[in-house]
Amino acid sequence: MTVTLTPLAQALRTALRGAWARSLRATCVIGLYFMAGIVQAAVAATDASRAPVASEALTHAADAPRIGLVLSGGGARGAAHVGVLKVLEEARIPIHAIAGTSMGALIGGLYASGMSAEKIETLLSSQEWLEAFREPAPRDRLSFRRKIEDQNFLVDFPLGLKGGSFRLPKGLVSGQRLNQLLRRATFDVATIENFDDLPTRFRAVATDLETGDAVTLASGDLVAAMRASLSAPGVFAPVEIDGKLLVDGGLANNLPVDVARSMDVDVLIVVDVGFPLRTRETLDSVTTISNQMLAILIRRGSDAQRRTLQSDDILLLPDLGEASSFDFDIQSMASERGESAARNALARLIPLQRTEEDYARYRASREQGVIQPTLAEVRVKKDSERYQRLLTADKSLTLSAEDLDQAVTLLYGRGNFESVDYTLQSTSERLVDLEWAAKRNSWGPNYVRFGLNLEDDFSGNSSYNAAARFVLADISDLGGEWVWDLQVGSEPRIASEIYWPMGDRGAWFLLPNASLQLRNIPLLEQGEPVAEYRLRTGEYGLDLGREFGNVAELRFGLRRVTGSTRLRIGAATTPVAEDFDVREYFGRFSYDRLDDRNFPREGGYFTAEWRAEHPSLGSGQRADRVNLDGLIARSWGRHTGVLWSSFGTQVDGDPANVRDLYTLGGFLNLSGLARDSISARHYAITRLLYYRQIGRGGEGFLNVPAYAGLSFEVGNVWQDRSDISLGSALKQGSLFFGFDTLFGPVYLGSGFGESGDTAFYLFLGRTF
């Protein structure tokens, strides 16, 4: 079995590439060596029929020893634990107690909950698990409002605003998706608070961040215990339990022999995957030297624990060589080495073997099901009462892992929370209370995002825009926001809007908005550019909208648009309206299930917008303007095909108003023409794109995901609707390289057309 954890590798690499992240590297390096262990350590699903059974129910012969299992931390090397568990199951050796740290705590906790080694091995390589560590969250988990924000050319990493200064998150990875996976994986034992009552007794070891002491977790929330044990400093935020800030247990006790010894067992099976010491030749950077320092300290603690082993205890040391705890490709090898280590020790393990009848009873005691309990009460944790309405709005919830996970996803996707979680508490044999908890961003809740857009055609024409979005969050109990957009450059803009959710779930919203912007509009006569105007537009209005889950939105509103035009270049003979004052109705339907806005691989989006001037609103004429835009992306392996069409038309309207002109030209908008080089009152364009991923993060150019592609484009602008025809459409295309960078997609390409049109591009910013 081969596992490639490229999504996580890309996410961390991206997170560490930004200017702000570079300032964190010195402090984050202490925690980074744990990350590989976190990535390979857990699973996302369980058999719905499995249920908790107290460990006292385990049947064993009266004279048989009770066996404790110790699982160390060790990063990606910890996949060897799964191989050991497989051999123990094959050899019919029951485990009565487990103590684990970090990676060992995850695998040990999941095994203690009743999951078999085979299921753990299978699910470790599932795509769902591999995507659990993607940062930022995949678009399918964002609210629709966050998807709209994602359409702009803004960097994906926000900076918090608090107390007049910028704040950074406590960890580079939120851990929200990991938490949800663990909730689903352990759902059948979610009401068990005493870890002695799990199918197998369990202890997790964490480190108190304030004192540095080891903390043994024997009760409480199983998921929180596993999360605390693996929370690598600087990578994951600390987990607070009983007033203590807890981080990765490997810092204090990476091989918890003493913890397992105290769990009423007779013999220990100890698996130490450790951390290898590097040779002098490989100690060539601050990261490797820092990791060597940590490995030395951790090994000293583990060696001290190993010296306490007794003659009957069995120590397994999988031969992992110098395999790095960061190497995400060693899982299959590590599991095999774990199996080999256990098989080589079978001579000592066989005396612990049970008869087939005894072991069958042992397995049945771990897998026996119970009747599904009933949801009795839904409440909100005291420190989360601010979000009472949001957390308790869904009255249709059932007590199922899938239903609760979907509710958590929708809430967290709103973007204002550091975490959204729940716990289940038994009130009787058949009744369970559900308690919600939500923690808003500790580095906010207000935040700012920056963006940069650049374009150069290598012919003396260039443009740039730099933008910032300021979000004042939580201005209402349903998550209202006040947003300010500032943009400087070729198209200056200032805008503000207030998003005010309404109703029980906040699906309805009001959106008062206002904006002021400037842009250039070319004017053509008989197909030739003769002038360019500078257009200033001011707009304000009020929208009423409705979100449909996180996939669609419908809104209607009233708008007033005022502005003026100024001749910038050339001299046009066609009359142009210098000033305008328009009152109009506005409507828009949007659908978005695209997996990525930079280089989409799956899904699609569609937007239909209608604007209608009307005398009843005080406008001087009746006119309609309709815009349609849609895209579908499909992938096979590293290959992606995209079909993308756009259309715009006017009905009536003032021909002299340059505000109503559509422009084409530029990369993927008739690529052989200069940007915005043609304009008219109607337009249509269809693009067919193909691109292939030629490098994943760390493999491609500039150490970022890289793509090579081409496009074929058919479209044009027309002054009269009667002129629209396929025969008059321009045929254009492009060849390009694309790079998915921290600052957005970067393209280097060449455009060409059937009439000999050519253009070259260096482009940074959103295209789709």
N, C-alpha and C positions, 0 to 999 in steps of 0.2 A: 504494500500500500504506500503510495507516494502522496504527500500532502504539501501544497505550496500555499503559503499564507501571504501571498502578494497583496491582497487588499489591506491587511494590517500594516505590512511593511510600507506600502505606499502612504497610508494614513499617517504613520509616525514620521516617515521621511518628509512628507509635506508639512506636518506640524512643526518640525524642527528646522525647516528651511527658511522661514520668514525672518525678517529683521528682528522682530521682537523675540522670536524663539532663540535666536543666537545668543541673546543675553541670558537665556535660561540654561544653556547647555552645561555650564560649569556646575550648576547646582543639580540639574536633572541627571547628570551622569551617574550619581550615586544610586539612583533608583532604576536606571535603564536595564541593568543586568537581570532584573527580575522579569522584564516584560515577556521574554520568550516563554518563561514558565507559565505566565498568565495565559498566553495565547493558546497553549497546547493542553490546557488543564481541565476543561469541563465540557458539558454536553447540554443539549437543548431540549430533550424530550424524554418522556417516560411512558410506560404502558399504563393506560388509564385504569386498568383493573388492579394495579398494584396498590397496596395500602400499608400503613404503618402497623408493625407488630412489635411488641416489646421484646428486647433482647433476652429477657428472662425466659421467653417461650422457646428459645433455641434448645433443641434436644440433643443430648450427648451422653455418652456412656459415663457412668459414675466415676470411673478411674481415668478418664481421658483428660488431658491437660487443657486448660483454657488458653487460647492463642491470641496474642496481641500483635498487631501489625503497625510498624512505624514507617512512614513515608516522608522522605526528606523533600526540601525544596531543591531546585536545581535548574530552573529554566526549561528550555526545550528538551534537555536531557531527561527531565522527569517523565517523558512518555514511556520510559522503561518500566514505570510502575504498572502500566496497563499490561505489559507482557508478563510481569510477575503474577499479577492477579489471574491472568488466563491459565497459567500453569497450576496455580493453587486450586483453581476450580477443577481443572482436569484431574488433578491428583486427589480430589475429594478431601481437601483440607479446609475446614471451616475457620472463619475469623470471628472472634468474639468481641474484639475491641480494636479500634483504629485511632491512632494519633498522627496528625499530619501537619506540615508547615507549607504554606504557599502553594506550590504545585501539588504537593502531597496532600494538602488540606482539601483542595478541590476534588482531586480524584478520590481521596478517602471519604470526603463528605458525600459524594454522589454514590459511591459504593455502599456507604453506610445507610443511605436512604433506600437501598434495595435494588439498585441497578446492577446488572451483570457486567463483567469485564467485556464481553462481546459487544454489548450495546454501547459501552463507553468507547471502545475502539472504533465502532462504526460511526458514531456521531461526532467523534473528534474530527473526522474528515468531511463532515457535511458542509455544504455551502452556507447554510444558515449560521453555523457556528463560526465559519471563517469570516463572515461579514459582521459578526457581533462587535468587532473592534474598529469598524470603519468610523473615522472622524473627518469631517462632520457627519452627522446622521444621514443615511441615504434619503433621497428625495421622497421615496414612497412612505417615509415616516414623518415627513414634515406636514404641518397644517397648510391649507391652501394659501393662507396669507404669507407664510414663510416661503412658499414656492414663488409667489409673485415677487417677493423681495429678491429671490434667487435669480430672477430674470435680468436684473441689472448687472453691470460689470463691477460688482463689489467683491472684495476678497472675502473668502469663506470664514475667516476667523475674526470674530468681533472682539473689541476691547471694552471692558467694563468701565463705566463712569460712576464713581462713588466718592463723595467728599471732595469734589473738585479735582480729582486726579484719575488717571487711567489705572485700571486693575486687570490682572491676568487671572485666569482660572487656576484653581488649586492643583489641577492635573491636566496633562495634555490629552487624556482620554477620559470622557465623561463616565464610562462604565455603565451607562443606562441600559444599553442593549444586553450587555453581559448579565446585568441584574435581572432583566426580564427572562432571559434564557434560563437562568438558575431557578427563577420562580416556577417556570413551567416544568423544569426537570424534577423539582422536588415538591410539586404541588400536592401529591398524595400524603406527604408527611408535614405539610405546612402548619398544621395545628399542634405539632409536637414541640414543646418548649424545653423539655429535659432531654438532652442528647443521649442519655442512658436508655430512653424509651424508643429510640430509633430501631429499625430492624437489626442494625449492628451498632453497638455503643461507639461514640465518636467524641474526639476532642480536636479542636483547631487551635493553633498557636499563632498569636499576633504579637506586635511590639507596641508598647505605649510610647507614642511619639514625644511626649513631654519628659518622661523619665528614662526611656530606653529599656525598661524592664520587659521581660517576657510575660504575656498575658495568656492564660489558658482558658479557652471558651468552652464551657461544658453545658450551657443552657442558653435559652433565648431564641433568637431567630437564626435558623440554620443558614439561610442565604447570607445574612449579614455577617455571620461568623466566617464563612468561606471568603466573602468579599474582603473582610478586614485582613485576613491572613495573606491575601495576595495583593494588597494595595501598595504597590511599589511607590515610594516617595517620589514626587515630581511627575509621575506618570498618571496615577490615579489619586483622586482626593482621598484624604483619610476618612475612615468610617468611625462614626461616633457610637459607642456602645457603653451604656451605664456611666456616662459622663467622661469617658476616656476617648482620646483621639488615637485610633489604632491604625497601624500600617503593617507592611509585610513582616511576617514572623521570622523570616530568615535572618533578619538583623539581630535577633536576640537568641533564637534557639532553632537552628535549621534542621536538627535531627533529634526530635523530642522523645528520646528513649525514656527519660525520667517520667514524662507524662504518661506514656503507655504503661510503664511499670506500676503506676499507682492505680490502674484500672482493673484490679483484681484478676490478673492473668498469671499463668504459670510459666509461659515461655513466649519469647518475642521473636518475630521475624522482622528484621530491620533491613530496609532497602535504602541505601545511600547513593544517590546519583551525583552528589557533591558538585563542586565547581573546580574545573581543572586549572592548574597553575601553568601559565605560559612560559615558554622558553625565552631566553634573552633576545633572540632574533625577532620575536614577534612583539616585544614590548617597545613599540615604535610610535606611540601617540599618547596624548593625555587620557584618552578613553581606555586604551588597553592597560595603561599603568594604573589608572584608578580602579579598574576591574580587578587587576591583580591584587591590589591592596585589600579590596573587599573579599576576594577569594581566600586570601591568607587568614583574615580575621574570622571568616565563617568556618573555614576548615579547622581552626583551632578549637572553636566551640564544638564542632562535630566530633573531633578527635577525643575531646574530653568526655562526650556522651558515649562514644564507642568503648572507652576504657571501663565503663560501668557494666558492660555486657557480661553475662554469666556463661558458664560452660554449655548450658542447654540452649542458649539463644543462638539464632542463626542469622548471620550477617551476609547480605547479598550486595555485591559490588559490581554492577553491570559494567562490562568493559566498553566504555564509550570513548576511550582515547582522549584526544584533545578537542572533541566535538564541542562547539561553542553553545552556550546556553541561549545565544541569539539566533542560531542557525535554524530557521523554520523548516528546512528541508530534511531534518534528521529524524522526524517522528517515526517513520517506518523502521529506520535502522535502530533507533533507541528502543522501540518496542521489541524488536527481534533480539537485541542484546539483553533486554530484561528477561525475555523467555529463556535465553541461553543460560543466563546466570542462575535462574531458578532450576532449570533442568540439570545443570551441573551440581546443584546442591540437593538433588532428589534423594540421595542416600541418607541425608540428614532429615529431609522433609517427610519421607515415607512413614517414619514412626508416628507422625501426627495424622496420618490418613485415617478416615472413617470408612465404615462399611458402606456399601451402596444404599442400604436401607436407612442408615443413620443420616447419610449426607442428603438423601432425598427429602427426609423430614426437615433437615436444616434449610435446604433451598425453598421448600414449601413455606416455611415460617417467614422467609424474606419476601415471598411473592404473593402471599394470600391476600385476597381483596376484601373490602368491606363495603357496606351500603353507602352510597353517596349521601353526604349530609345536606341539610337544607339551610339556605341563607336566612338568618334571623334578623339581623340589624346591620345597617350601614352607618358608620360614623366616621368622623375626621379627627385625626390626631390633634392634640391641643395646639401645638405650634404651627399647625396648618389651617387653622380655622379661617384665616383670611380668604382661603380658596374654597370655602364650604359649598358655595353654589356650583362652582365648576366641578368639584369632585363628586358631588352627590346628584348631579343633574340627570344622569342616565338611570331611569327607573326600571329599565328592562334587563338589567344585568342578571346573569345567572351565575351560580357558583361553579364555574368551569375555568380551567386554565386558559383556554383560547379566548373566551369572552373577556376575562379580566385583562389579558395581555393586549387585546385590541383596544380596550378602554385606556390603558396606560399609554399605548402608542399615540392615540389621538391627543391625550392631554399633554404628553411630553413634546409632541410635535408643534405645539404652539410657540415653542422657542424661548419661553420666559423662565423655565424651570431648570435647576441644576439636577434635580431628580424627581421622579414620581414613582411611588411604590405603594404596596399594600401588604398587610399581614392578615392572617386568619386566626381566630381564637375560638376554641370550642367552649360553648356554654352548657351543652349537655351532649348526650350520645348522638343525637341527630341534628343539633342546631349549631351553627357557626356564625360568629360575627365577623364582618369585614371592616377593617380600619384602614382608611386612606391616609397617606402622608405625601406632602409635596413641599419641596424646598426650592425657593426661588434662587436664582443665580447669586451665589455669594459674592461674585465679582461685579454685580450690577445692583438692581435689575436693569438700570439704564445702560445703554451701550452705544458704541459708534463703530461703523464699518467704513473702510476706505476702498476706493477703487481707482483704476487708471485705465484709460483707453488711448491707444496710439495708432496712427496709420500713416504710412509713408509709401508713395508709389515710385520712388527713385527717379522722379521726373520733376522734382521741385515742388510737388504738392504734398503737403503733410498736414495732419491735424492731431490735436490731442485734447483730452478732457480728463480732469482730475476731480473726483467726487468724494463726498463724505455724507453718510447718513447718520443722524443722531436720533435715537429712539428713547423716548421717555416712557418706560413700561409701567404696568400695574397702576394705571390711573383710575381703574375701576375694579370692582371685585370679580368681574368676568374677564379681566386681562386686557382692558383698554390701553391704547397707545397714542402718544402724540409724536409724530414723526416730522423731522426737518431734513430736507435734502439740499445740499449746497454743491454746486458744480462750477468750475472755472475752466477756461480753455476756449476751444473753437465754438462751443455751444454753451455759453454760460446759462445757469439755471438756478433758481431758488424756488423751493416748493415746501408746502406744509400740509399735513392732513391729520385729522383726529379719527382714529378707529375706535368706535364705541359699540361693543357687542351688546346684544339684547336677548331676552327670552331666557328660558331655563338653561339651555346649553350654550348660549352665545352664538348660535348659528346665524341669527339675524344681526345686522349691524347697520349703523349710520356712519357716514363718512363725509363730513364737511372737508373741503379741500380747496387749495389755492396755489397758483404757480405763476412764475414769470420767467420767460426764457427767450433767447435770441438764437437764430440760426440763419444760414445762407440758403437761398433758393435760386437756382439757375433758371433763366428764361430762354426758350428756344423759339426761333422763327424759321419755318420750313426745314425743321430738323437740325438747324445749326444754332449753337449757343451764341446769343448776342448780348446778354447782360446777366448780371447777378445782383440780387437784392438781399439786403439784410432785413430779416423779418423779426419784429419784436411782438411777442404774444403774451398777454396776461389773461389768466383764466381762473374762475372760481365757481364753485357749485356745491351741491349737496346730493349724495348718493344714498340710496337704500338698497341693501344687498342681502343675499342669502347664500351661505356656504352649504354645500352638500358633501358632508364628510370632509376628506382632504383631497378630493379629486375634481371638484367643479365649483363654480361660483356664478351666480346671476345677480346683476345689479342694474338699477335704473336711477336716473337722476335728472337734475336741471343744471344747465351750465350757462354762464355768460362769458363770452370771449371777446376781448378788445385787443387792438394792436395797431401797428403802423408798419409801413414798408419804406425803405430808403435805398435808392440806387447806389450800389457799391462799385460795380464795374460795368463798363459798356454803355450803350445807349439804345434802348428799345423803342421801336416805333409803335408797338402795341400799348394801348392805355393800361395802366396799372393803378388799382385802387390804393391810395396812400394810407388811408385809415379805415378801420372797420369796427363794428360793434354788433356782435351776434348773440342772440338768445336762442338756446336750443334744448331739445330733449336729448337724453343720452341713455343708451342701453348697451349692455355687453354680457355675453355668455362666454365663459372660459372653462376649458377642460384640460387637465394636465396630469398625465401619468408617465411623463418622461423620466427616465432613470438618472439623467445627467444633462445639465445645460451646456457644458463645455464640449464634450464629445459623446452625444447620446448613442447608446447601444440598443436599448429596448424601450418600447412604449411609444407614446405620442402625445401631442397636444393640439388643441383647436381653439381658436378665438374668433368670435363674430361680434363686430361692433357697429352700432348704428347711431348716427347723429342727425338730428332733424331740426333745422331752423323753422320757426313758425311765427306768423304775425301775432298770434294770441299771447306770445311771450314778450312782444315788443320788438321782434326782429322785423327788418324791412322787407323780407321776402320769405317764401317757402322753398326749402331746399333740403335734400337728403344726401347723406354721405355714408357709404357702406364699405367696411373693410373685413376681409376674411384672411385668416392665416392658419395653416395646419401642417403638421409634420408627423411622419411615421418612421420609426427606426427599427430595424431588425438585424440581429447578428448571428453569425455562425463561427464559432471559434474566435479567432482574432479579426475576422472580417465583418464589416458593417456596411449595410446599405441604407440610405436615407432618401425618402421622397418628401419634398418640401414645396408647398405651393402658397402663393400669396396673391391677393386680388383686391383692388380698390376702385370704386366708381362714385361719381356724383350724379345726382338727379337734379336738374335745374341748377341754381346757384349762380353766382356772379363770375363770369369768365375772367374778369379783370382782377380778381382777388388771388394773389399769389399764395395766400394761406392755404388754399384748397388744392394746390398742385402736389402731385405725387412725384417723387424723384427715384431714379434708378441709376445704377453705375457703382462699381466697387466690388470688392471681394464677395463672391457668391450672389451678387445682385447685378448680373451681366459683367462678369469678371474682366472682360477685355476692355471695358470702358473705365474712365476715371470716375472717382467717387462722386455721386450725385450730379453727373454730367448731363443727364437728360431729365425732362420734367414735362408733365401734362396733367389733364384732369381725370384720366383713367389709366390704370396699369394692371398688368397681370404677368406673373412669372412663375415658372415651375423649375425646380432644380432636382436633379438626380445625382446623388453623391455616393461614392464608394471610398472607404478608407480602411486601412489595415494597421493594426497595432504592431509596430516594429520594435518596440522596446517598452518593457514595464519599468516602473520606478527602480532605478539602480542599474538597469540594463540599457535603457535608451539614451539618446543624446541628452546632455545636461543633467543626467540622473533623474529625469522625470519621464512619465509615460509619453511616448512618442508615436506619431502616426504618419503614414504616407497615404495620400489620397488624390482623387481627381473628381471633377464635377462636370456635368453637362447641364446647361441652362438655356431655357427658351422663354423669352418674354420681351415686353416693350411697353412704352407709354403711348397713349393716343389722346389727342385733343377732343375728338368726337367719338361717341360710343359706336357709331356706325362704321368707324374705321377699324374697329377691333377685329382681327382675323389672325389665324395661324400663319398665313402666308406673309403677313407683315411683321411677324415676330422675329427678333434677332436671336441667332444661335451663337452661344458663347460657351466657354469652358475654362477650366483651370487645372493646374497641377500644383500640389502643395505638400509641405511638411507641417505638422502641427505638434505642439508641445503643451501638455496640460500642467501649467506651472501654478505656483502659489498665487500669483497675481492674476491668473486667468489664462485662457487659451492664447497661445502665440502661434501665428501662422507666417510662414515664409513661402510665397507662391508666385506663380506666373499665370496671368489670364490671357486669353486669346479669343478672337472672334472670326466669323466667316468672311468678313470684309478686310481681314488683315489687321484688325484691332489687336493691340498687345498692351499689357500692363504688368508691372511687377509690384509685389506687395510685401511689406513688413507690417503685420497687423497684430495688435494686442487688444483683446476685448471680446465680448460676446458676439457670436454670429447668428446663433439659432434663437 
